[in-house]
Amino acid sequence: MDFSPSPQVESLLERIRAFMDDHVYPVEREAFAALDEEVRPGVAYPRIIVELRERAKAEGLWNLFLPDERYGPGLTSWEYGMLCEEMGRSPVAPMVFNCAAPDTGNMEILAEHGSEEQKERWLRPLLEDHVRSCFSMTEPEVAGSDPTLLQTRAELDGDEWVINGHKWFTSGAVGASFAIVMAVTDPDAPPHRRASMIIVPIPNEGFELVRPVPVMGHDGGPGHCEIRYEDCRVPASNLLGERGAGFVIAQDRLGPGRIHHCMRAIGGAQRAFEMMCRRANERVAFGGPLAEKQFVQDFIARSRMEIEAARLMTLHAAWKMDTQGKRAARQEISMIKVVAANMYMDVLDRAIQVHGALGVSDDTVLAPMWRFGRMLRLADGPDEVHKMVIALRELNRYRAEEHANA
């Protein structure tokens, strides 16, 4: 493994860093506020972010996440991971570069599983215009960590799907142009062949956005929304991929998405680490700088080690996904999903502590990052499920070796 960036990636890294310094950081707080104030049904992005997106697109810093050269620069997953880390330093940056979830995952599965008509109608606007989408899977009545329990149904009525169900944490629904819904289409099939993915345009008479669910007190912007589907009708041709392939498509979506989440978390942790070090050097208390206090030195040493470890684990998982495929890299992806999400929260917590009362205010980026980051330990699979799966794979490997040697 050699993670030295190619000349193309090195150039992109330098350009992204310069763009962030010149255009993103100076208006970050204003962009945060605009997301809450301007995003609404029919309005995907506030004016300030649209302007930044236009600039990024004109500079070729656009759709960098797609490995398919038809739609992006054709980078490997670990190469994009380096760029994704830089974008993760600001919560608004992925939107600026058109590399934000859940749109990235939706674009990936549309590119991989969509028909030519679906690509033209749904994928191309996401790639080229200022529109957003949402992904509608989790339900309040059943455990989101076990998708075999999904209750939302889609029944074929002539040439239309009729969808009925209750979803929540449909992230990005406010202002979205369409949703990709995971619904049970074959209730009598084996558990992992029961569900399908269906594209639902917004607005739709059967699509009711009940509310953005408040998350750590925040319910603005694109939202994490509660949705009711009540006799929601869409053409049969809106089926994404094969009928009954919902779980396969979801896994295709989750592998790269988890890598992206982890690399953004590393970028955010690195920024928090830098802020913590500067604060420790500048702030004086009890006779000297905080940097001279042993407990602050412990914060800094542990954070540096944890960030480096998470980065290398994530790059390795991405490299394995590139070289051996998503299925072969499942164990590594599960491990980095747990490690990176916990590392992110630990580093943020230490940085907040070193900043004192300022750290829990919204006068720095630390508190908003902490609020958004806590969900990473739940999104795309909670820590506990990943740990269970990691342990079972290891135990099964040794059990297989024992049987082979018996």
C-alpha positions as CSV (number, residue, x, y, z in Angstrom):
1,M,0.0,0.0,0.0
2,D,1.3,3.4,-0.9
3,F,-0.9,6.4,0.1
4,S,1.3,9.0,-1.6
5,P,-1.1,11.2,-3.5
6,S,-0.8,11.3,-7.3
7,P,0.0,14.6,-9.0
8,Q,-3.8,14.8,-9.8
9,V,-4.8,14.3,-6.2
10,E,-2.1,16.6,-4.9
11,S,-3.3,19.3,-7.2
12,L,-6.9,18.8,-6.1
13,L,-5.9,18.9,-2.4
14,E,-4.1,22.2,-2.9
15,R,-7.0,23.7,-4.8
16,I,-9.6,22.5,-2.2
17,R,-7.5,23.9,0.6
18,A,-7.2,27.3,-1.2
19,F,-10.9,27.3,-1.9
20,M,-11.8,26.6,1.7
21,D,-9.4,29.3,2.9
22,D,-10.6,31.9,0.4
23,H,-14.3,31.2,0.1
24,V,-15.7,28.7,2.7
25,Y,-14.3,29.6,6.1
26,P,-14.9,33.4,5.8
27,V,-18.6,32.8,5.3
28,E,-19.1,29.6,7.3
29,R,-21.3,31.1,10.0
30,E,-23.4,33.1,7.5
31,A,-23.9,29.9,5.5
32,F,-25.0,28.0,8.6
33,A,-27.6,30.6,9.3
34,A,-28.8,30.8,5.7
35,L,-29.4,27.1,5.6
36,D,-31.9,27.4,8.5
37,E,-33.5,30.6,7.1
38,E,-33.8,30.0,3.4
39,V,-34.1,26.2,2.8
40,R,-37.8,25.2,2.4
41,P,-39.9,23.1,0.1
42,G,-38.8,24.0,-3.4
43,V,-35.6,25.7,-2.2
44,A,-32.7,23.2,-1.9
45,Y,-29.9,25.6,-1.1
46,P,-29.6,29.2,0.2
47,R,-28.3,31.8,-2.1
48,I,-24.8,32.0,-0.5
49,I,-24.2,28.3,-0.9
50,V,-25.5,28.4,-4.5
51,E,-22.9,31.0,-5.3
52,L,-20.2,28.9,-3.7
53,R,-21.4,25.9,-5.6
54,E,-21.2,27.8,-8.9
55,R,-17.7,28.9,-8.1
56,A,-16.6,25.4,-7.2
57,K,-18.2,23.9,-10.3
58,A,-16.4,26.5,-12.5
59,E,-13.1,25.6,-10.9
60,G,-13.5,21.9,-11.5
61,L,-14.0,21.0,-7.8
62,W,-17.2,19.2,-8.3
63,N,-18.6,15.6,-8.0
64,L,-15.2,14.4,-6.9
65,F,-16.6,11.4,-5.1
66,L,-17.7,9.3,-8.1
67,P,-15.1,6.7,-9.2
68,D,-16.9,6.4,-12.6
69,E,-15.1,8.6,-15.1
70,R,-18.4,9.3,-16.9
71,Y,-19.5,11.4,-13.9
72,G,-16.4,12.4,-12.0
73,P,-12.6,12.5,-12.1
74,G,-12.3,8.7,-11.7
75,L,-10.5,8.7,-8.4
76,T,-10.1,5.6,-6.3
77,S,-11.9,5.5,-2.9
78,W,-8.7,6.1,-0.9
79,E,-7.7,9.0,-3.2
80,Y,-11.1,10.6,-2.8
81,G,-10.8,9.9,1.0
82,M,-8.0,12.4,1.2
83,L,-10.1,15.1,-0.5
84,C,-13.1,14.2,1.6
85,E,-11.0,14.8,4.7
86,E,-10.4,18.3,3.7
87,M,-14.1,18.9,2.9
88,G,-15.0,17.4,6.3
89,R,-13.3,20.3,8.1
90,S,-16.4,22.4,7.6
91,P,-20.0,21.0,7.8
92,V,-21.1,23.2,4.9
93,A,-18.2,22.3,2.5
94,P,-19.5,19.0,1.2
95,M,-22.6,20.9,-0.1
96,V,-20.4,23.4,-1.8
97,F,-18.4,20.7,-3.7
98,N,-21.6,18.6,-4.4
99,C,-20.3,15.8,-2.3
100,A,-22.8,15.8,0.6
101,A,-24.8,12.9,2.0
102,P,-27.4,11.7,1.3
103,D,-27.0,12.9,-2.3
104,T,-23.7,11.1,-2.8
105,G,-25.2,7.7,-1.9
106,N,-28.2,8.4,-4.0
107,M,-26.1,9.4,-7.0
108,E,-23.9,6.2,-6.6
109,I,-26.9,3.8,-6.7
110,L,-28.6,5.7,-9.5
111,A,-25.3,5.5,-11.5
112,E,-24.9,1.8,-10.7
113,H,-28.5,0.5,-10.7
114,G,-30.6,3.1,-12.5
115,S,-32.1,2.8,-16.0
116,E,-31.0,5.2,-18.7
117,E,-34.3,7.1,-18.2
118,Q,-33.8,7.3,-14.5
119,K,-30.2,8.5,-14.9
120,E,-31.4,11.3,-17.2
121,R,-34.3,12.4,-15.1
122,W,-32.9,12.0,-11.6
123,L,-29.1,11.5,-11.7
124,R,-28.2,14.3,-14.2
125,P,-29.8,17.1,-12.2
126,L,-28.1,16.0,-9.0
127,L,-24.8,16.0,-10.9
128,E,-25.2,19.3,-12.7
129,D,-27.8,21.5,-11.0
130,H,-28.6,22.9,-7.5
131,V,-31.0,20.3,-6.4
132,R,-31.0,17.7,-3.6
133,S,-32.5,14.3,-2.8
134,C,-33.3,12.3,0.3
135,F,-33.1,8.7,1.4
136,S,-36.1,7.3,3.2
137,M,-35.5,4.0,5.0
138,T,-35.6,4.3,8.9
139,E,-39.0,3.9,10.6
140,P,-40.0,5.0,14.1
141,E,-42.0,1.8,14.9
142,V,-39.2,-0.6,14.3
143,A,-35.4,-0.7,15.0
144,G,-33.5,1.1,12.3
145,S,-30.5,-1.1,12.9
146,D,-32.5,-4.1,11.6
147,P,-33.9,-3.3,8.1
148,T,-35.6,-6.7,7.9
149,L,-38.2,-5.3,10.2
150,L,-39.3,-2.5,7.8
151,Q,-43.1,-2.2,7.6
152,T,-43.6,0.4,4.8
153,R,-45.4,-1.4,1.9
154,A,-45.4,-0.8,-1.8
155,E,-48.0,-2.7,-3.9
156,L,-48.2,-2.8,-7.7
157,D,-51.6,-1.4,-8.9
158,G,-51.6,-1.7,-12.7
159,D,-48.7,0.4,-13.9
160,E,-48.2,2.2,-10.6
161,W,-46.6,1.5,-7.2
162,V,-48.8,2.5,-4.2
163,I,-46.7,3.2,-1.1
164,N,-48.0,3.3,2.4
165,G,-45.9,3.7,5.5
166,H,-44.3,5.9,8.2
167,K,-40.6,7.0,8.0
168,W,-38.4,9.3,9.9
169,F,-34.8,10.5,9.8
170,T,-35.3,10.9,6.1
171,S,-32.3,13.3,6.0
172,G,-32.5,16.2,3.6
173,A,-36.2,16.0,2.8
174,V,-36.8,19.7,3.2
175,G,-36.2,21.2,-0.2
176,A,-35.5,17.8,-1.9
177,S,-36.7,17.1,-5.4
178,F,-37.2,13.4,-4.8
179,A,-36.8,10.6,-2.3
180,I,-35.5,7.1,-2.7
181,V,-37.7,4.9,-0.5
182,M,-37.0,1.4,0.8
183,A,-40.3,-0.4,1.0
184,V,-41.5,-4.0,1.3
185,T,-42.7,-5.2,-2.1
186,D,-42.6,-9.0,-1.6
187,P,-43.7,-9.7,2.0
188,D,-43.6,-13.5,1.6
189,A,-40.1,-13.6,0.2
190,P,-37.0,-14.4,2.3
191,P,-36.1,-11.5,4.7
192,H,-33.4,-10.0,2.5
193,R,-35.4,-10.2,-0.7
194,R,-38.6,-8.6,0.6
195,A,-37.7,-4.9,0.0
196,S,-37.1,-2.7,-3.1
197,M,-36.0,0.8,-3.8
198,I,-38.5,3.2,-5.4
199,I,-38.0,6.8,-6.5
200,V,-40.7,9.2,-5.3
201,P,-40.8,12.7,-6.8
202,I,-41.5,15.6,-4.5
203,P,-44.0,17.1,-4.3
204,N,-46.4,14.2,-4.5
205,E,-50.0,14.0,-3.1
206,G,-49.2,10.9,-1.1
207,F,-45.9,12.3,0.4
208,E,-46.5,14.2,3.6
209,L,-43.5,15.8,5.3
210,V,-44.8,15.8,8.9
211,R,-41.9,17.7,10.5
212,P,-38.1,18.0,10.7
213,V,-37.2,15.9,13.8
214,P,-35.3,18.2,16.3
215,V,-31.8,16.8,16.6
216,M,-29.9,18.1,19.7
217,G,-32.3,21.1,19.6
218,H,-31.8,21.8,15.9
219,D,-34.6,21.3,13.3
220,G,-33.6,23.8,10.6
221,G,-32.0,23.4,7.2
222,P,-32.6,20.3,5.1
223,G,-33.7,18.4,8.2
224,H,-34.0,14.8,9.4
225,C,-37.6,14.4,8.6
226,E,-40.6,12.4,9.6
227,I,-42.6,11.4,6.5
228,R,-45.9,9.7,6.0
229,Y,-46.6,7.9,2.7
230,E,-50.4,7.6,2.3
231,D,-51.5,6.0,-1.0
232,C,-48.4,7.6,-2.6
233,R,-48.5,6.7,-6.3
234,V,-45.6,6.6,-8.6
235,P,-45.0,5.0,-12.0
236,A,-43.9,1.3,-12.0
237,S,-40.9,2.5,-13.9
238,N,-39.7,4.3,-10.8
239,L,-38.4,1.0,-9.4
240,L,-34.7,1.4,-8.9
241,G,-32.8,-1.8,-9.9
242,E,-34.5,-5.2,-9.6
243,R,-37.6,-5.9,-7.5
244,G,-36.5,-7.4,-4.2
245,A,-33.0,-6.0,-4.5
246,G,-33.4,-3.3,-1.9
247,F,-30.9,-4.8,0.6
248,V,-28.3,-5.4,-2.1
249,I,-28.6,-1.8,-3.3
250,A,-28.5,-0.5,0.3
251,Q,-25.3,-2.3,0.9
252,D,-23.8,-0.9,-2.3
253,R,-24.8,2.5,-1.0
254,L,-23.4,2.0,2.5
255,G,-19.9,0.9,1.8
256,P,-18.6,4.1,0.1
257,G,-20.9,6.2,2.3
258,R,-19.3,4.9,5.5
259,I,-15.8,5.7,4.1
260,H,-17.0,9.2,3.3
261,H,-18.5,9.7,6.8
262,C,-15.2,8.5,8.3
263,M,-13.0,10.7,6.3
264,R,-15.1,13.8,6.9
265,A,-15.0,12.9,10.6
266,I,-11.2,12.8,10.5
267,G,-11.1,16.2,8.8
268,G,-13.4,17.7,11.4
269,A,-11.3,16.1,14.2
270,Q,-8.2,17.5,12.7
271,R,-9.7,21.0,12.6
272,A,-10.8,20.7,16.2
273,F,-7.3,19.4,17.1
274,E,-5.7,22.5,15.6
275,M,-8.1,24.8,17.4
276,M,-7.3,23.0,20.7
277,C,-3.5,23.4,20.2
278,R,-3.8,27.1,19.4
279,R,-6.1,27.7,22.4
280,A,-3.7,25.8,24.7
281,N,-0.8,27.9,23.5
282,E,-2.7,31.2,23.8
283,R,-4.8,30.8,26.9
284,V,-3.2,31.6,30.3
285,A,-4.6,30.3,33.6
286,F,-3.0,29.5,37.0
287,G,0.3,31.0,36.3
288,G,1.0,29.8,32.7
289,P,-0.4,28.7,29.3
290,L,-2.8,25.8,29.3
291,A,-0.2,24.1,27.1
292,E,2.0,23.6,30.1
293,K,-0.7,21.7,32.0
294,Q,-0.1,18.0,31.9
295,F,-3.8,17.1,31.4
296,V,-3.9,19.3,28.4
297,Q,-0.8,17.7,27.0
298,D,-2.5,14.3,27.5
299,F,-5.5,15.6,25.5
300,I,-3.2,16.7,22.7
301,A,-1.1,13.5,22.6
302,R,-4.1,11.2,22.7
303,S,-5.9,13.2,20.0
304,R,-2.9,13.2,17.7
305,M,-2.5,9.4,18.0
306,E,-6.2,8.7,17.6
307,I,-6.5,10.9,14.5
308,E,-3.5,9.2,12.8
309,A,-4.7,5.7,13.7
310,A,-8.2,6.4,12.4
311,R,-6.9,8.0,9.2
312,L,-4.6,5.0,8.4
313,M,-7.4,2.5,9.2
314,T,-9.8,4.4,6.9
315,L,-7.3,4.6,4.0
316,H,-6.6,0.9,4.4
317,A,-10.4,0.1,4.3
318,A,-10.8,2.3,1.2
319,W,-7.8,0.7,-0.4
320,K,-9.1,-2.8,0.2
321,M,-12.5,-1.8,-1.2
322,D,-10.7,-0.5,-4.3
323,T,-8.5,-3.6,-4.8
324,Q,-10.7,-6.5,-3.6
325,G,-14.3,-5.1,-3.7
326,K,-16.9,-3.9,-1.2
327,R,-17.7,-7.4,0.1
328,A,-14.1,-8.2,0.9
329,A,-13.7,-5.0,2.8
330,R,-16.8,-5.4,5.0
331,Q,-14.8,-6.1,8.2
332,E,-12.5,-3.1,7.7
333,I,-15.4,-0.8,6.9
334,S,-17.2,-1.8,10.0
335,M,-14.1,-1.3,12.1
336,I,-13.4,2.2,10.8
337,K,-17.0,3.2,11.2
338,V,-16.8,2.5,14.9
339,V,-13.3,3.9,15.4
340,A,-13.7,7.1,13.4
341,A,-17.0,8.1,14.9
342,N,-15.8,7.6,18.5
343,M,-12.5,9.3,17.8
344,Y,-14.3,12.3,16.3
345,M,-16.5,12.8,19.4
346,D,-13.5,12.3,21.8
347,V,-11.3,14.9,20.1
348,L,-14.2,17.3,19.9
349,D,-15.0,16.9,23.5
350,R,-11.4,17.6,24.5
351,A,-11.2,20.6,22.2
352,I,-14.5,22.0,23.8
353,Q,-13.0,21.4,27.3
354,V,-9.8,23.3,26.5
355,H,-11.9,26.2,25.1
356,G,-14.0,26.3,28.3
357,A,-17.4,28.0,28.1
358,L,-16.5,29.3,24.7
359,G,-16.4,25.7,23.5
360,V,-20.1,25.0,24.2
361,S,-21.2,28.3,22.6
362,D,-21.9,28.7,18.9
363,D,-19.2,31.4,18.6
364,T,-16.9,28.7,17.4
365,V,-17.6,25.7,15.1
366,L,-16.9,23.2,17.8
367,A,-20.4,23.0,19.3
368,P,-22.2,22.7,15.9
369,M,-19.7,20.0,14.9
370,W,-20.4,18.1,18.1
371,R,-24.2,18.3,17.6
372,F,-23.9,17.0,14.1
373,G,-21.2,14.5,14.9
374,R,-23.0,12.6,17.6
375,M,-25.3,11.0,15.0
376,L,-22.3,9.4,13.4
377,R,-22.3,6.7,16.1
378,L,-25.9,5.8,14.9
379,A,-26.0,6.6,11.2
380,D,-25.2,3.8,8.8
381,G,-25.4,1.3,11.6
382,P,-24.9,1.9,15.3
383,D,-21.6,1.1,17.0
384,E,-23.1,-1.9,18.8
385,V,-24.3,-3.6,15.6
386,H,-20.9,-3.0,13.9
387,K,-19.1,-4.5,17.0
388,M,-21.4,-7.5,17.0
389,V,-20.7,-8.1,13.3
390,I,-17.0,-7.6,13.7
391,A,-16.9,-10.1,16.5
392,L,-19.0,-12.7,14.7
393,R,-16.8,-12.5,11.6
394,E,-13.7,-13.1,13.7
395,L,-15.3,-15.9,15.7
396,N,-16.5,-17.6,12.5
397,R,-13.1,-17.3,10.9
398,Y,-11.4,-19.2,13.8
399,R,-14.3,-21.7,14.0
400,A,-13.8,-22.5,10.3
401,E,-10.0,-22.9,10.9
402,E,-10.8,-25.3,13.8
403,H,-13.1,-27.4,11.6
404,A,-10.5,-27.5,8.8
405,N,-7.9,-28.8,11.2
406,A,-10.1,-31.3,12.9
